[in-house]
């Protein structure tokens, strides 16, 4: 990586200019981050739904397969282009074996495989790089620009202003409450901001961002349908770019994202360079999936489109291309090309290159020397984004817990720490193969840092994952207690999660059962017998804040539920993870955190302290097959719930169902939907 030096050292000359420029980024007016600690218990009454008899569900289910494709076909229908690939019913069989072999070779860490991949991709990669250079304007390839601080600052300011024009500052990654209503009055600017909100936040409340069952994709398709003239004055190239990002990058609906270009053009909006950059962003996902086509060939196709539209590449385009490269030799080719054409480097690419360099060495001193000498960032300790890369590298390469303590007392105490830094610290502990008692160490660090920074959702997700994975085989009762405390006490307060229970109007009989999403079904489900799950799932209403954490942590809470059900049926007195937390549990958790926070030598892993926390080895192993069976059962019931919801959509009509749901959830605006 020594060849990166000349290319990287130029970045530092404008660091102070870039910090000033960030203050000009647009701030959203939509409320996306409620004040922490304001949650109150609510009960939401769900309107009655027509039941779908089991025989009807079995009869209709084959017709529901491929629904998403049919949904896209309906959206694209106004184009009158039956030759599109999405309408083709006779597609050639996908060569799965070849695609998997390509992926295995591409992701192999064997040096011979890495070099062979470099040789096989080098020709098309060089062609792609040359094409990218051709599309880059001359003022971005000037030696005079990078040698003059004022000229370089001016160029970067122009790039940053262009990028910031259609992005909003301080937009969080997650939103845990109901969607805000459509802006009223609706303007082109407020509509753009609303679509940005929907596409750039993961809205876990009622699984709103889910492609399969959420309301967000329905709103996006409804507002951008070519036959919906009501929203035509408000649609723009920017809102279409947001849709490409949502469907293409977030949901990896690659083909549909490309077809959105045709819709955009028919709607009277010409793609801009940000459109190309969003398409290139999808290639970052493509390079990490099994495929038959080289990612660099796909990039060339998008660059060809840019050339046909007379668009010029910008620095963000180069960033997107760099993100798509998964071979270290090819990355060096690109960085050397950047140096040879005197291309300015944005800070985020600089951070990514630091991340790549850190993977090539286990030496912390080498990483710090790279930052200070090659990057010329003498003050990196005050930059959280640079500092977190150094901290993560040091933690993940620590040889034992004593080194972890030295890092805590030394490096971590010297650098700027924020919520994202905290996430990387926890991730580093989890990824380190040399450390035992990871849960204890992670909880100690969390307890100490919780007082200093705003804890993001990802930290709670990772802590819950670490505890549920339970590498140290702790007793399930304490695992469950820790998870319940993190969810019902800390996360609820820090993230202002809604403590909300849903009462289903059509489920008024006794003998209710829950499905994988926490919805209630009557009686004993036959699926339990089909998948040989021997125990009855407890009958209860599951609060929304628990469902949100369940969606955030994937299958880990489902696995914990299975273990708790097993222990209950073995006569153990143990609460379910979703049960309301009691005051004595809150008091115990507060005392446990105080104990960890006040332990000055926590990295020693004192057995007496660990014992006081209840972290003892389990004497009641849970059969792994039972956990897998419960997970399969939960997924099946979730699929049934999705199918029933889809049947209701088809019966009512997609647009009518959407508008009714928005009215029910009070996120509609009378002025917007009065014409619908």
C-alpha positions in Angstrom: 0.0 0.0 0.0 3.0 2.3 0.0 2.1 3.5 -3.5 -0.9 5.3 -2.0 1.3 7.9 -0.3 1.4 10.6 -2.9 -2.3 10.3 -3.7 -3.3 10.5 0.0 -1.1 13.3 1.2 -2.9 15.9 -0.9 -6.2 15.4 1.1 -4.9 17.1 4.2 -4.4 20.4 2.6 -8.1 21.1 2.5 -9.2 19.3 5.7 -10.0 22.6 7.5 -11.9 23.8 4.4 -14.0 20.7 4.3 -14.9 21.0 8.0 -16.3 24.4 7.4 -18.2 23.3 4.3 -20.1 20.6 6.2 -21.9 23.3 8.2 -23.8 24.3 5.1 -25.5 21.0 4.5 -29.3 21.2 4.5 -31.1 20.2 7.7 -34.4 18.4 7.4 -37.5 20.0 8.9 -39.3 16.6 9.3 -39.2 15.2 12.8 -37.1 12.1 12.6 -35.6 11.9 16.1 -38.0 12.2 19.0 -36.8 13.4 22.3 -35.4 10.5 24.3 -37.3 9.2 27.3 -40.8 10.3 26.4 -42.3 6.9 25.7 -45.6 6.0 27.3 -47.6 2.8 27.2 -50.2 3.0 24.4 -52.8 0.6 23.1 -53.6 0.7 19.4 -56.9 -0.7 18.2 -56.5 -2.5 14.9 -59.6 -2.4 12.6 -61.3 -5.7 11.9 -60.1 -7.7 8.9 -61.9 -10.3 6.9 -60.6 -13.7 7.8 -59.1 -15.9 5.1 -60.1 -19.5 5.6 -57.2 -21.9 5.4 -58.6 -23.7 2.3 -58.8 -20.3 0.5 -55.3 -19.5 1.5 -53.9 -22.8 0.2 -55.8 -22.3 -3.0 -54.6 -18.7 -3.6 -51.1 -19.1 -2.4 -49.7 -20.4 -5.8 -51.0 -17.2 -7.4 -49.2 -15.0 -4.9 -45.8 -16.2 -5.9 -43.9 -13.7 -8.0 -46.1 -11.0 -6.7 -43.3 -8.5 -6.4 -42.5 -8.9 -10.1 -46.2 -8.4 -11.0 -46.2 -5.3 -8.9 -43.3 -3.9 -10.8 -45.0 -4.9 -14.1 -48.1 -2.9 -13.1 -45.9 0.1 -12.3 -44.1 -0.1 -15.6 -47.3 -0.7 -17.6 -47.8 2.9 -18.7 -44.5 2.7 -20.6 -46.1 0.2 -23.1 -42.8 -1.6 -23.5 -43.6 -5.4 -23.5 -40.1 -6.1 -24.6 -38.7 -5.3 -21.2 -37.0 -8.2 -19.4 -39.4 -8.0 -16.5 -42.2 -9.2 -18.8 -40.3 -12.1 -20.1 -41.6 -15.5 -18.9 -39.1 -17.7 -20.7 -35.8 -16.7 -19.1 -32.8 -19.0 -19.3 -32.1 -21.0 -16.2 -29.6 -19.2 -13.9 -26.3 -21.0 -13.7 -26.2 -21.2 -9.9 -23.1 -23.5 -9.8 -21.0 -21.1 -11.9 -22.2 -18.0 -9.9 -21.4 -19.6 -6.6 -17.9 -20.7 -7.9 -17.3 -17.1 -9.1 -18.3 -15.7 -5.7 -16.2 -18.2 -3.7 -13.2 -17.4 -5.8 -13.8 -13.6 -5.5 -14.1 -13.8 -1.8 -11.3 -16.2 -1.2 -8.4 -14.9 1.0 -5.9 -17.3 -0.5 -3.1 -15.2 -2.1 -3.1 -17.3 -5.2 -6.9 -16.8 -5.7 -6.6 -13.1 -5.1 -3.8 -12.8 -7.7 -5.7 -15.0 -10.2 -8.8 -12.8 -9.8 -6.6 -9.8 -10.4 -5.3 -11.3 -13.6 -8.8 -12.3 -14.9 -10.3 -8.9 -14.1 -7.4 -6.7 -15.1 -8.3 -6.1 -18.7 -11.9 -5.1 -18.1 -10.9 -3.1 -15.0 -8.3 -1.0 -16.9 -10.9 -0.4 -19.6 -13.3 0.8 -17.0 -10.7 3.1 -15.4 -9.7 4.6 -18.7 -13.3 5.3 -19.5 -13.8 6.9 -16.1 -10.8 9.2 -16.7 -12.2 10.1 -20.1 -15.5 11.2 -18.5 -13.8 13.3 -15.8 -13.6 17.0 -16.6 -10.2 18.6 -17.1 -10.4 20.9 -14.1 -10.5 17.8 -11.9 -7.3 16.4 -13.5 -5.1 19.5 -13.2 -1.7 19.5 -11.4 -2.3 23.3 -10.8 -5.5 22.5 -8.9 -4.0 20.1 -6.4 -0.8 22.1 -5.9 -2.7 25.3 -5.0 -4.5 25.2 -1.7 -7.1 27.8 -2.7 -7.8 26.2 -6.1 -8.2 22.8 -4.4 -10.5 24.2 -1.7 -12.6 25.9 -4.4 -13.0 22.6 -6.4 -13.9 20.6 -3.3 -16.3 23.3 -2.2 -18.1 23.1 -5.5 -18.2 19.3 -5.3 -19.5 19.4 -1.8 -22.1 22.0 -2.6 -23.4 20.0 -5.5 -23.7 16.8 -3.4 -25.3 18.6 -0.4 -27.9 20.4 -2.6 -30.2 17.3 -2.5 -29.2 15.7 0.7 -30.1 16.5 4.2 -27.9 16.9 7.2 -28.1 14.8 10.4 -30.7 12.4 9.1 -30.5 9.3 11.4 -30.3 5.8 10.1 -33.5 4.7 11.9 -36.9 6.0 12.7 -38.9 4.2 15.4 -42.3 5.9 15.3 -45.2 6.3 12.9 -44.4 7.9 9.6 -45.1 11.7 9.5 -48.1 12.8 7.5 -47.7 14.0 3.9 -46.6 17.7 3.9 -49.6 20.1 3.9 -49.5 22.2 1.8 -47.6 20.1 -0.6 -44.9 21.7 -2.6 -42.1 20.4 -4.8 -39.6 21.1 -2.1 -41.6 19.5 0.7 -42.4 16.5 -1.5 -38.7 15.9 -2.2 -37.9 16.1 1.5 -40.7 13.6 2.3 -39.5 11.1 -0.3 -35.9 11.6 1.0 -37.2 10.8 4.5 -38.9 7.6 3.4 -35.9 6.3 1.4 -33.0 7.2 3.6 -34.3 6.1 7.0 -34.9 2.5 8.1 -38.4 2.8 9.5 -38.8 -0.2 11.8 -42.2 0.8 13.3 -44.7 -1.7 12.0 -42.0 -2.9 9.6 -42.8 0.1 7.4 -39.6 -0.1 5.3 -40.0 -3.8 4.5 -40.2 -4.5 0.7 -42.5 -7.4 1.3 -45.0 -6.0 3.8 -44.1 -2.3 4.5 -46.1 0.8 3.6 -43.0 2.7 2.4 -42.5 1.0 -1.0 -46.2 1.2 -1.7 -46.1 5.0 -1.1 -43.1 5.4 -3.4 -44.7 3.4 -6.2 -48.1 5.2 -5.7 -46.6 8.7 -5.8 -44.4 8.0 -8.8 -46.8 6.0 -11.0 -47.0 7.7 -14.4 -50.8 7.6 -14.4 -50.9 9.5 -11.0 -51.2 13.0 -12.3 -51.8 14.4 -8.8 -48.1 14.0 -7.9 -46.6 14.8 -11.4 -45.9 18.5 -10.6 -43.9 17.4 -7.5 -41.9 14.6 -8.9 -38.3 15.4 -10.0 -35.0 13.8 -11.0 -34.1 14.0 -7.3 -37.0 12.0 -6.1 -36.4 9.4 -8.8 -32.8 9.2 -7.7 -34.0 8.5 -4.1 -36.2 5.7 -5.5 -33.2 4.2 -7.3 -31.3 4.3 -4.1 -34.1 2.6 -2.1 -35.0 -0.1 -4.5 -31.6 -0.7 -6.0 -29.1 -0.3 -3.1 -31.3 -0.9 0.0 -33.4 -3.7 -1.4 -31.2 -4.8 -4.3 -33.9 -4.8 -6.9 -31.3 -4.3 -9.5 -33.3 -4.7 -12.6 -36.2 -2.6 -11.4 -33.8 0.2 -10.4 -32.5 0.3 -14.0 -36.1 0.4 -15.4 -36.8 3.4 -13.2 -34.6 5.3 -15.7 -37.3 4.7 -18.4 -40.0 5.9 -16.1 -38.0 9.0 -15.2 -37.5 9.8 -18.9 -41.1 9.3 -19.8 -42.1 11.6 -16.9 -40.0 14.3 -18.4 -36.9 14.2 -16.2 -33.4 13.6 -17.6 -31.0 11.6 -15.4 -28.1 13.6 -13.9 -24.7 12.5 -12.6 -26.3 11.7 -9.2 -28.5 9.2 -11.0 -25.4 7.5 -12.4 -23.8 7.6 -9.0 -26.8 5.9 -7.4 -26.6 3.1 -10.0 -22.9 2.7 -9.3 -23.8 2.4 -5.6 -25.8 -0.7 -6.5 -22.6 -2.2 -8.0 -21.2 -2.2 -4.4 -23.9 -4.7 -3.6 -23.4 -6.6 -6.8 -19.7 -7.2 -6.1 -20.7 -8.9 -2.8 -23.3 -11.2 -4.4 -22.9 -14.3 -6.5 -23.1 -13.3 -10.2 -22.2 -14.3 -13.7 -21.1 -10.9 -14.9 -18.1 -8.9 -13.8 -19.1 -5.9 -11.7 -16.7 -3.8 -13.8 -18.6 -4.6 -17.0 -21.7 -3.3 -15.2 -19.9 -0.2 -14.3 -18.8 0.3 -17.9 -22.5 0.1 -19.0 -23.5 2.8 -16.5 -20.5 5.0 -17.6 -21.6 4.5 -21.2 -25.0 5.8 -20.3 -23.4 8.8 -18.7 -21.5 9.5 -21.9 -24.6 9.2 -24.1 -26.4 11.7 -21.8 -23.3 14.0 -21.9 -22.8 13.8 -18.2 -19.4 14.3 -16.6 -18.0 12.2 -13.7 -17.4 14.0 -10.4 -15.4 13.0 -7.3 -18.4 11.1 -5.9 -18.3 8.9 -9.1 -14.8 8.0 -8.3 -15.8 7.2 -4.7 -18.6 4.9 -5.9 -16.2 3.0 -8.2 -13.6 2.6 -5.4 -16.3 1.1 -3.2 -17.0 -1.6 -5.8 -13.5 -2.9 -5.9 -12.9 -6.0 -3.8 -9.3 -6.9 -5.0 -6.4 -5.1 -3.3 -4.3 -5.2 -6.5 -7.1 -3.5 -8.5 -7.5 -0.9 -5.7 -3.8 0.0 -6.0 -4.2 0.4 -9.8 -7.1 2.9 -9.2 -5.2 4.9 -6.5 -2.1 5.1 -8.7 -4.3 6.3 -11.5 -5.8 9.0 -9.2 -2.3 10.1 -8.3 -1.1 10.2 -12.0 -4.0 12.4 -13.2 -3.8 14.6 -10.1 -7.4 13.9 -9.1 -8.5 15.5 -5.7 -9.6 13.1 -3.1 -12.7 13.5 -0.9 -12.4 12.8 2.8 -14.7 9.7 2.7 -12.4 8.0 0.2 -9.5 8.8 2.3 -11.2 7.1 5.3 -12.0 4.0 3.1 -8.3 3.8 2.0 -7.2 3.9 5.6 -9.6 1.1 6.4 -8.1 -1.0 3.5 -4.6 -0.3 4.8 -5.5 -1.3 8.3 -6.4 -4.8 7.0 -2.9 -5.3 5.7 -1.1 -5.1 9.0 -1.6 -6.1 12.6 0.7 -3.4 13.9 -1.0 -0.4 15.5 2.1 1.7 15.1 2.1 1.2 11.4 -1.5 2.3 11.1 -0.8 5.4 13.2 2.3 6.2 11.2 0.2 5.8 8.0 -2.3 8.3 9.3 0.2 10.8 10.5 2.9 10.5 7.8 1.1 9.3 4.7 -2.2 11.1 5.4 -0.5 14.0 7.2 -3.3 13.9 9.8 -1.4 14.9 12.9 -4.7 15.7 14.6 -6.5 12.5 13.7 -7.4 11.9 17.4 -9.9 14.7 17.3 -11.6 13.3 14.2 -14.0 10.6 15.3 -14.2 9.0 11.8 -10.5 8.6 11.5 -10.0 7.7 15.2 -12.6 4.9 15.1 -10.7 3.1 12.3 -7.5 3.2 14.4 -9.4 2.1 17.5 -11.2 -0.7 15.8 -7.9 -2.0 14.3 -6.3 -2.0 17.8 -9.2 -3.8 19.5 -9.7 -6.5 16.8 -6.0 -7.3 16.9 -5.6 -7.3 20.7 -3.9 -10.6 21.8 -5.6 -10.8 25.2 -7.8 -8.8 27.6 -4.8 -7.1 29.2 -4.0 -5.5 25.8 -7.7 -4.5 25.6 -7.3 -2.7 29.0 -4.2 -0.9 27.7 -6.2 0.3 24.6 -9.0 1.5 26.9 -6.6 3.4 29.2 -4.5 4.6 26.4 -5.8 5.1 22.9 -9.6 5.3 23.6 -9.0 7.8 26.4 -7.1 10.0 24.0 -9.4 10.1 21.0 -12.8 11.7 20.2 -15.6 9.2 20.8 -19.2 9.4 19.5 -22.1 6.9 19.1 -20.7 5.5 15.8 -17.3 5.1 17.5 -19.0 3.2 20.3 -20.5 0.9 17.7 -17.1 0.1 16.2 -15.6 -0.5 19.6 -18.3 -3.1 20.4 -17.8 -4.6 16.9 -14.1 -4.9 17.5 -14.6 -6.8 20.7 -17.1 -9.2 19.0 -14.7 -9.8 16.0 -11.6 -10.5 18.1 -10.9 -14.2 18.2 -8.5 -14.0 21.1 -10.8 -12.6 23.8 -13.1 -14.7 26.0 -15.8 -13.2 28.2 -16.7 -10.9 25.3 -20.2 -10.1 26.7 -18.7 -9.0 30.0 -16.1 -6.8 28.4 -18.5 -5.3 25.9 -21.1 -4.5 28.7 -18.3 -2.9 30.8 -17.3 -0.6 27.9 -21.0 0.1 27.1 -21.7 1.0 30.8 -18.8 3.5 30.8 -19.4 5.0 27.4 -23.1 5.3 27.9 -22.6 8.3 30.1 -20.4 10.1 27.4 -22.2 9.6 24.1 -25.6 9.1 22.6 -26.0 5.4 22.1 -27.2 4.5 18.5 -29.5 1.6 17.7 -26.7 -0.4 16.2 -25.0 -0.7 19.6 -28.0 -2.2 21.2 -28.4 -4.5 18.2 -24.8 -5.7 18.4 -24.9 -6.1 22.2 -28.1 -8.2 22.0 -26.5 -10.3 19.2 -23.4 -10.9 21.3 -25.4 -11.9 24.3 -27.8 -14.2 22.3 -24.9 -15.9 20.4 -23.6 -16.7 23.9 -20.1 -18.0 22.9 -19.2 -18.3 26.6 -22.3 -20.6 27.3 -23.8 -18.5 30.0 -26.9 -19.6 31.7 -30.0 -18.7 29.6 -31.7 -17.1 32.5 -29.0 -14.4 32.8 -28.8 -14.1 29.0 -32.5 -13.4 29.0 -32.2 -11.0 31.9 -29.5 -9.0 30.2 -31.4 -8.8 26.9 -34.6 -7.8 28.6 -32.8 -5.1 30.5 -31.2 -3.7 27.4 -34.4 -3.7 25.4 -37.1 -2.7 28.0 -35.0 -0.2 30.0 -32.0 1.2 28.1 -33.1 1.0 24.5 -36.6 2.2 25.2 -35.2 5.3 27.0 -32.2 6.1 24.7 -34.1 5.5 21.4 -37.5 6.6 22.6 -39.1 3.3 21.4 -42.9 3.2 21.4 -44.3 1.0 24.1 -47.4 0.1 22.2 -49.7 -2.9 22.2 -52.0 -3.7 19.4 -55.5 -5.0 20.1 -56.9 -6.8 17.1 -60.6 -6.2 16.7 -61.3 -9.5 15.0 -59.3 -11.6 17.6 -61.6 -11.3 20.6 -61.9 -15.0 21.4 -59.8 -16.7 24.0 -57.1 -19.2 23.1 -54.9 -16.8 21.1 -51.5 -17.7 19.7 -48.8 -15.5 18.2 -47.1 -15.7 14.9 -43.5 -14.8 14.0 -44.3 -11.1 14.0 -46.2 -11.1 17.2 -49.7 -11.0 15.7 -52.3 -13.1 17.3 -53.9 -16.3 15.8 -56.7 -18.3 17.4 -56.0 -21.7 18.9 -53.2 -24.1 18.3 -51.6 -23.7 14.9 -51.2 -26.8 12.8 -47.8 -25.5 11.7 -46.5 -26.3 15.2 -47.2 -30.0 14.5 -45.9 -29.8 10.9 -42.5 -28.6 12.1 -42.6 -30.8 15.2 -42.3 -28.0 17.7 -43.4 -29.7 20.8 -44.4 -26.8 23.0 -47.2 -24.2 23.0 -46.1 -20.7 22.3 -47.2 -18.4 25.2 -50.4 -16.5 24.5 -49.9 -12.8 24.8 -49.8 -9.4 23.0 -46.3 -8.4 22.0 -45.3 -4.7 22.3 -44.1 -2.8 19.3 -40.8 -1.8 20.9 -39.9 -5.5 21.2 -40.9 -6.1 17.6 -38.7 -3.2 16.6 -35.7 -4.7 18.3 -36.5 -8.1 16.9 -36.4 -6.7 13.4 -33.1 -4.9 14.2 -31.4 -8.1 15.5 -32.7 -10.6 12.8 -33.1 -14.1 14.2 -31.2 -13.7 17.5 -34.2 -12.8 19.6 -36.2 -15.6 17.9 -33.6 -18.1 19.1 -33.7 -16.7 22.6 -37.5 -17.1 22.6 -37.1 -20.8 21.7 -34.7 -21.3 24.6 -37.0 -19.6 27.1 -40.0 -21.7 26.0 -37.9 -24.8 26.4 -36.8 -23.9 29.9 -40.4 -22.9 30.9 -41.5 -26.4 29.9 -38.7 -27.9 31.9 -40.2 -26.2 35.0 -37.9 -23.2 35.1 -39.3 -19.8 36.3 -38.2 -17.6 33.4 -39.9 -14.7 31.7 -40.3 -14.4 28.0 -38.0 -11.8 26.3 -41.1 -9.7 25.4 -42.6 -9.7 28.9 -42.9 -6.3 30.6 -39.9 -5.7 32.8 -40.5 -5.4 36.6 -39.2 -2.8 38.9 -36.9 -5.2 40.8 -35.3 -6.2 37.5 -34.7 -2.5 36.6 -33.1 -2.0 40.0 -30.9 -5.1 39.6 -29.8 -3.9 36.1 -29.0 -0.5 37.4 -26.8 -2.0 40.2 -25.1 -4.3 37.7 -24.2 -1.4 35.4 -23.0 0.6 38.3 -20.8 -2.3 39.3 -19.3 -2.6 35.8 -18.9 1.2 35.5 -17.0 1.5 38.8 -14.6 -1.4 38.1 -11.3 0.2 37.4 -9.6 -3.0 36.2 -12.6 -4.6 34.4 -10.3 -6.0 31.7 -8.8 -8.5 34.2 -12.2 -10.3 34.2 -12.3 -10.8 37.9 -14.3 -14.1 38.5 -16.0 -12.7 41.6 -17.2 -9.6 39.7 -18.4 -11.8 36.8 -20.1 -14.0 39.3 -21.9 -11.1 40.9 -23.4 -10.3 37.5 -24.7 -13.9 37.3 -22.5 -14.8 34.3 -22.1 -18.4 35.1 -21.9 -21.4 32.7 -25.2 -23.0 31.8 -26.2 -26.3 33.3 -29.3 -26.7 31.1 -28.2 -26.9 27.4 -31.0 -26.3 24.9 -31.3 -28.7 22.0 -30.1 -26.9 18.9 -32.7 -28.7 16.7 -35.4 -27.2 18.9 -34.1 -23.7 18.2 -33.9 -24.3 14.5 -37.4 -25.7 14.5 -38.8 -22.7 16.3 -37.0 -20.4 13.9 -38.5 -22.2 11.0 -42.0 -22.1 12.6 -41.7 -18.3 13.2 -40.6 -17.7 9.6 -43.5 -19.8 8.3 -46.1 -17.9 10.3 -44.5 -14.6 9.2 -44.9 -15.8 5.6 -48.6 -16.7 6.3 -49.2 -13.2 7.7 -47.6 -11.7 4.6 -49.7 -13.8 2.3 -52.9 -12.9 4.1 -52.0 -9.2 4.0 -51.3 -9.6 0.2 -54.7 -11.2 -0.3 -56.4 -8.2 1.4 -54.4 -5.8 -0.9 -55.5 -7.7 -4.0 -59.1 -7.7 -2.9 -59.2 -4.0 -2.1 -56.9 -2.9 -5.0 -53.4 -1.6 -4.2 -54.2 2.1 -4.4 -57.4 1.8 -2.3 -55.7 -0.4 0.2 -52.8 2.1 0.6 -55.0 5.1 1.0 -57.2 3.3 3.6 -54.1 2.2 5.5 -52.7 5.7 5.5 -56.0 7.0 6.8 -56.1 4.4 9.5 -52.5 5.2 10.5 -53.3 8.9 10.3 -50.4 9.7 8.0 -52.5 10.9 5.1 -53.2 14.5 4.2 -56.7 15.3 3.1 -55.4 17.8 0.5 -53.2 15.1 -1.0 -55.7 12.3 -1.2 -58.9 14.2 -1.8 -58.7 13.5 -5.6 -57.8 9.8 -5.2 
